[in-house]
Amino acid sequence: MKICFSATGNSLSSAVDWRFGRCPWFVIVDEKGEIVEAIKNPAGDAFRGAGVLAAQTVVEKGAEAVVSGNIGPNAFLVLNQQGIKVYQGGGMTVKEAWEKYQKGELPEITTPQRGRCFGEQGK
């Protein structure tokens, strides 16, 4: 199983980014908690359509779940159509979020969020 984290960096100690579409990195972790791949988000600097491009990237990488701080409506729709569940993990490291995911302690995001976009940070 591959879990994709929107992240501020390319390691397990990086923070889960509150942004999905414009996060700098995607850190993809397997069921053992090991990094399968860390990739620069190709949508991070997109003028528009960042959420959809980011979601398509995650789909292409074979992720079965996404952990982020927030997710916009267009990205949520793409992921939802592919059966990829989204979980809220903002405010912790990738490793901490992975551990909580494994224990079933991350809240599932069942509707897209608005706000906290274009680089704004949440709490």
C-alpha positions as CSV (number, residue, x, y, z in Angstrom):
1,M,0.0,0.0,0.0
2,K,1.2,3.5,-0.9
3,I,0.2,6.5,1.2
4,C,1.0,9.9,-0.2
5,F,1.8,12.8,2.2
6,S,1.8,16.5,1.1
7,A,5.0,17.7,2.7
8,T,7.3,20.6,3.2
9,G,10.3,18.5,2.4
10,N,11.4,15.1,1.2
11,S,11.8,13.1,4.4
12,L,9.9,11.5,7.2
13,S,10.8,14.3,9.5
14,S,9.3,16.9,7.1
15,A,6.0,18.5,8.2
16,V,2.8,17.5,6.5
17,D,2.0,20.6,4.4
18,W,-1.4,22.2,5.0
19,R,-1.7,22.7,1.3
20,F,-2.2,19.8,-1.1
21,G,-2.1,21.3,-4.6
22,R,0.7,23.7,-3.9
23,C,2.8,21.7,-1.4
24,P,6.5,21.5,-2.3
25,W,6.8,17.7,-2.0
26,F,4.9,14.5,-2.1
27,V,6.4,11.8,0.2
28,I,5.1,8.4,-0.7
29,V,5.4,5.8,2.1
30,D,4.7,2.1,2.2
31,E,2.9,0.0,4.9
32,K,6.2,-0.4,6.7
33,G,6.7,3.3,7.1
34,E,9.5,3.4,4.6
35,I,9.8,6.0,1.8
36,V,9.0,4.5,-1.6
37,E,9.5,7.8,-3.4
38,A,9.8,11.5,-2.6
39,I,8.9,13.8,-5.6
40,K,8.8,17.5,-6.1
41,N,5.2,18.5,-6.7
42,P,5.0,19.4,-10.4
43,A,1.9,21.6,-9.6
44,G,3.5,23.6,-6.9
45,D,4.2,26.6,-9.1
46,A,1.2,26.2,-11.5
47,F,-0.6,29.4,-12.4
48,R,-4.0,27.6,-12.1
49,G,-5.2,24.0,-11.8
50,A,-2.7,23.1,-9.2
51,G,-5.1,20.9,-7.3
52,V,-6.1,18.8,-10.3
53,L,-2.5,18.4,-11.5
54,A,-1.3,17.4,-8.0
55,A,-4.1,14.9,-7.7
56,Q,-3.3,13.4,-11.1
57,T,0.3,13.0,-10.1
58,V,-0.8,11.1,-6.9
59,V,-3.0,8.9,-9.0
60,E,-0.2,8.1,-11.5
61,K,2.1,7.2,-8.6
62,G,-0.4,4.6,-7.4
63,A,-1.2,6.0,-4.0
64,E,-4.2,4.5,-2.2
65,A,-4.5,7.2,0.4
66,V,-3.5,10.9,0.8
67,V,-2.6,12.7,4.0
68,S,-2.6,16.5,3.9
69,G,-3.7,19.5,5.9
70,N,-6.5,20.6,3.6
71,I,-7.7,19.7,0.1
72,G,-9.6,21.8,-2.4
73,P,-12.8,20.8,-4.3
74,N,-11.1,20.0,-7.6
75,A,-8.4,17.8,-6.2
76,F,-10.8,16.1,-3.9
77,L,-13.1,15.2,-6.8
78,V,-10.2,13.7,-8.8
79,L,-9.0,11.6,-5.8
80,N,-12.5,10.6,-4.9
81,Q,-13.3,9.4,-8.4
82,Q,-10.3,7.2,-8.2
83,G,-11.3,5.7,-4.8
84,I,-8.4,7.4,-3.0
85,K,-9.3,8.4,0.6
86,V,-8.0,11.6,2.0
87,Y,-7.0,12.1,5.7
88,Q,-6.2,15.2,7.7
89,G,-2.7,15.2,9.0
90,G,-1.7,18.9,9.2
91,G,0.4,20.0,12.2
92,M,2.6,16.9,12.5
93,T,5.5,15.3,10.7
94,V,5.1,12.7,7.9
95,K,6.3,10.1,10.3
96,E,3.9,11.1,13.1
97,A,1.0,11.2,10.6
98,W,2.0,7.8,9.2
99,E,1.9,6.3,12.7
100,K,-1.5,7.8,13.4
101,Y,-2.7,6.6,10.0
102,Q,-1.6,3.0,10.8
103,K,-3.5,3.2,14.1
104,G,-6.7,4.6,12.4
105,E,-6.3,7.8,14.3
106,L,-6.3,10.3,11.4
107,P,-9.7,11.9,10.6
108,E,-10.9,11.2,7.1
109,I,-11.7,14.2,5.0
110,T,-15.0,13.5,3.4
111,T,-15.7,16.9,1.8
112,P,-13.3,19.4,0.3
113,Q,-12.3,22.4,2.2
114,R,-12.1,26.0,1.2
115,G,-9.8,28.6,2.6
116,R,-6.2,28.2,3.7
117,C,-5.2,28.2,0.0
118,F,-2.5,29.9,-1.9
119,G,0.1,29.4,0.7
120,E,-1.8,30.2,3.9
121,Q,-0.9,27.9,6.8
122,G,-3.5,26.4,9.1
123,K,-3.2,25.6,12.8
